[in-house]
Amino acid sequence: MPQASAERGKEAIERAGCAACHRIPGARWPKGAVGPSLEGFADQGLIAGRVPNRPDLLAAFIRNAPAVLPGTTMPAMPLSEEEARDVAAYLYGTR
């Protein structure tokens, strides 16, 4: 993801509280279990089991999941487009 920063992505994840629902590599606490684990996310073929795992779609999903996948239980997140790209860069960089 051009100009995206995994470091800023981790900060955005912590600020937005993503680990309240998801288990996220590098997040010490909380260890959410409501949403799926995001460990090994880069190796998954689909986002939420239904959307192709592509950087542009992931950033859009992170920011406003209901707009990308109506009916999803993930809410829209209080993130800018840049922050969503940064979060995507972080998730793609974890293994």
Summary of the structure (lengths in Angstrom):
residues: 95
radius of gyration: 11.8
end to end distance: 16.9
largest distance: 31.1
contacts: 276
relative contact order: 0.26
helix: 46%
strand: 4%
